[in-house]
């Protein structure tokens, strides 16, 4: 299996979401409930072993949950 299943930008977005989740003391299961996804989905997204990642609809819901902008999950500069 490939070492880096997720691209740099995908990993960046996932880490930003995880930081916000942990700052609010939300468990992966609680966030999954908010996003209306399975309990295991957040764990798979946050793990480097699975290809699961957030899509634009997830990011929109996450911005609502965290009361922020979708842009807060996106890097200022593109990855090269």
C-alpha positions as CSV (number, residue, x, y, z in Angstrom):
1,X,0.0,0.0,0.0
2,X,1.3,3.5,-0.8
3,X,2.8,5.5,2.0
4,X,1.0,8.7,1.2
5,X,-2.6,8.0,0.3
6,X,-3.6,11.6,0.8
7,X,-2.1,14.6,-1.0
8,X,-0.4,17.4,0.9
9,X,-3.5,19.7,0.5
10,X,-5.8,16.9,1.6
11,X,-3.6,16.3,4.7
12,X,-3.6,20.0,5.4
13,X,-7.4,20.3,5.3
14,X,-7.8,17.1,7.5
15,X,-5.3,18.5,10.1
16,X,-7.2,21.9,10.2
17,X,-10.5,20.1,10.8
18,X,-8.9,17.9,13.5
19,X,-7.4,20.9,15.3
20,X,-10.8,22.6,15.4
21,X,-12.5,19.3,16.5
22,X,-10.0,18.9,19.3
23,X,-10.2,22.6,20.3
24,X,-14.0,22.0,21.0
25,X,-13.3,18.7,22.7
26,X,-15.5,16.9,20.1
27,X,-15.0,13.2,19.7
28,X,-14.8,11.7,16.2
29,X,-18.2,10.1,16.9
30,X,-19.8,13.5,17.9
31,X,-18.4,15.1,14.7
32,X,-19.6,12.2,12.6
33,X,-23.1,12.8,14.0
34,X,-23.0,16.5,13.1
35,X,-21.9,15.6,9.5
36,X,-24.4,12.7,9.2
37,X,-21.7,10.2,8.4
38,X,-20.8,6.9,9.9
39,X,-18.9,6.7,13.2
40,X,-15.9,5.3,11.5
41,X,-15.7,7.9,8.7
42,X,-13.9,10.6,10.8
43,X,-11.4,8.0,12.0
44,X,-10.7,6.9,8.5
45,X,-10.3,10.5,7.3
46,X,-7.9,11.3,10.1
47,X,-5.9,8.1,9.6
48,X,-3.1,7.9,7.0
49,X,-4.0,4.3,6.3
50,X,-7.3,5.0,4.5
51,X,-8.0,7.1,1.4
52,X,-11.2,8.7,2.9
53,X,-11.2,12.5,2.9
54,X,-13.6,15.4,3.2
55,X,-15.4,16.7,0.2
56,X,-16.8,20.3,-0.4
57,X,-20.1,19.4,1.1
58,X,-18.4,18.1,4.3
59,X,-16.3,21.3,4.5
60,X,-19.5,23.4,4.2
61,X,-21.1,21.5,7.1
62,X,-17.9,21.7,9.1
63,X,-17.9,25.5,8.7
64,X,-21.4,25.6,10.1
65,X,-20.5,23.2,13.0
66,X,-17.3,25.2,13.8
67,X,-18.9,28.6,13.1
68,X,-16.2,29.6,10.7
69,X,-15.5,30.1,7.0
70,X,-14.9,27.2,4.6
71,X,-11.7,29.2,3.8
72,X,-10.4,28.5,7.3
73,X,-9.7,24.9,6.2
74,X,-7.8,25.9,3.0
75,X,-4.1,27.0,2.9
76,X,-3.3,30.5,1.9
77,X,-0.8,29.4,-0.7
78,X,-1.1,26.4,-3.1
79,X,1.1,23.3,-2.6
80,X,3.7,22.7,-5.3
